[in-house]
Every structure is written in C-alpha cells, then in structure tokens.
C-alpha cells in the first residue's frame, strides 16, 4: 500500500500531466483516476493512524518497564535496609544507608519515568506532525481540485448558455 505522501504525489502528477485546453489554463482530468487516488488515500489513513497507535503503545511499554524497574530497585533497597537493621550493632548505620539507597532509588525511578514520558511525547509529536502535514497537503490538493472542478462546471454552463442563445 502506498503512503499518503506517495498518493498525494500521484495526484499532483496527474494534475501536472493532464492535457490543457487551448487558450485557457484549464485541464482535462480523468475523474475515475482522481477518485481512485482519493480512495487509496482514505485506505492509507487508517494505516498511518495504526502506526501512531503502535508508537503510543510502545511508549506505554517503556513507561511500564521503567516503573517495574523502579519498583524492583525500591524493593531491593528496602530488603537491604531490613537486613542491615536486623543486625543490632550496625542498625544506625543501616538506617542511614537504607535511607540513602531508597532516596537514590526513588530519584532514579523518577528520572526514568520522566525520560520515558519525554521519549513518548517526542515520538507522538513527530507522528502528529507527519499526520498534520499529510492532512494539510491533502486539503491543499483537494481545494485545488475543487476550484478546478468548479471552474469546469462554470465553463460547461457558459457553453450551454451560448448554445441556447445561438439556437433561439
């Protein structure tokens, strides 16, 4: 399946290669070809959206992994603290060391969560930019096609009016 950008390029190529009418800026376009390309664009959009969802799901996995690792670090620190506290002669040192380890573990976990969220946000921002660019390009081309078809309708209408005026 072509990407949205490839399909938009195909649409531009079709417009560029269309035969122009003498003495005007108007062109003739195969309506079925345009509808085929627009249909392909519609079919490609869900794929682009699914890809964005996969990126978002991957970000959730990274955040979950960071949370699990943080919990493991905290658990290990707490277990070490408990072992140190159980020894009466060094209980004061054990409490101090455990507090430091727990604090470091919490800091590390917080940093890992922040980094994972920033990474996920960057991926989603890039995906958003890509989809916005595709939409902008599609709308630009659609407006051009709409303008062109409107002018074609006006031309046909004017030609009919001339025929009616000539035939009366």
FENKA-V984405 format. One record per backbone hydrogen bond with DSSP energy under -0.5 kcal/mol. NH is the residue of the N-H (numbers start at 1). CO is the residue of the C=O. E is the energy in kcal/mol with one decimal. If there is no record, write none. Layout:
nh->{NH/NH}
co->{CO/CO}
e->{E/E}
This chain:
nh->{7/8/9/10/11/12/13/14/15/16/17/18/18/19/21/24/28/31/34/35/36/37/38/39/40/41/42/43/44/45/46/47/48/49/50/51/52/53/54/55/56/57/58/59/60/61/62/63/64/65/66/67/68/69/70/71/72/73/74/75/76/77/78/79/80/81/82/83/84/85/86/87/87/88/90/91/94/95/96/97/98/99/100/101/102/103/104/105/106/107/108/109/110/111/112/113/114/115/116/117/118/119/120/121/122/123/124/125/126/127/128/129/130/131/132/133/134/135/136/137/138/139/140/141/142/143/144/145/146/147/148/149/150/151/152/153/154/155/156/157/158/159/160/161/162/163/164/165/166/167/168}
co->{3/4/5/6/7/8/9/10/11/12/13/14/15/28/26/21/19/29/30/31/32/33/34/35/36/37/38/39/40/41/42/43/44/45/46/47/48/49/50/51/52/53/54/55/56/57/58/59/60/61/62/63/64/65/66/67/68/69/70/71/72/73/74/75/76/77/78/79/80/81/82/83/84/86/87/88/90/91/92/93/94/95/96/97/98/99/100/101/102/103/104/105/106/107/108/109/110/111/112/113/114/115/116/117/118/119/120/121/122/123/124/125/126/127/128/129/130/131/132/133/134/135/136/137/138/139/140/141/142/143/144/145/146/147/148/149/150/151/152/153/154/155/156/157/158/159/160/161/162/163/164}
e->{-2.2/-2.5/-2.3/-2.4/-2.2/-2.4/-2.8/-2.4/-2.1/-2.9/-2.6/-0.7/-0.5/-0.5/-3.1/-1.6/-2.5/-0.8/-1.7/-2.5/-2.4/-2.3/-2.7/-2.5/-2.3/-2.3/-2.3/-2.1/-1.9/-1.9/-0.8/-0.6/-2.0/-2.4/-2.8/-2.3/-1.9/-2.1/-2.5/-2.0/-2.3/-3.0/-2.4/-2.1/-2.1/-2.1/-2.2/-2.5/-2.7/-2.9/-2.4/-2.5/-2.8/-2.6/-2.4/-2.7/-2.3/-2.6/-2.7/-2.8/-2.8/-2.4/-2.7/-2.6/-2.4/-2.4/-2.4/-2.2/-2.4/-2.6/-1.8/-0.7/-0.7/-0.8/-0.8/-1.0/-2.7/-2.4/-2.0/-2.8/-2.9/-2.3/-2.1/-2.8/-3.0/-2.5/-2.9/-2.7/-2.6/-2.6/-3.0/-2.8/-2.6/-2.7/-2.5/-2.5/-2.6/-2.6/-2.4/-2.5/-2.5/-2.5/-2.6/-2.7/-2.5/-2.3/-2.5/-2.6/-2.3/-2.2/-2.8/-2.4/-2.2/-2.5/-2.9/-2.7/-2.2/-2.6/-3.0/-2.5/-2.5/-2.9/-2.5/-2.5/-2.7/-2.8/-2.0/-2.6/-2.9/-2.9/-2.5/-2.9/-2.4/-2.3/-2.2/-2.4/-2.2/-2.4/-2.6/-2.7/-2.8/-2.7/-2.4/-2.4/-2.5/-2.3/-2.6/-2.4/-2.3/-2.5/-1.2}
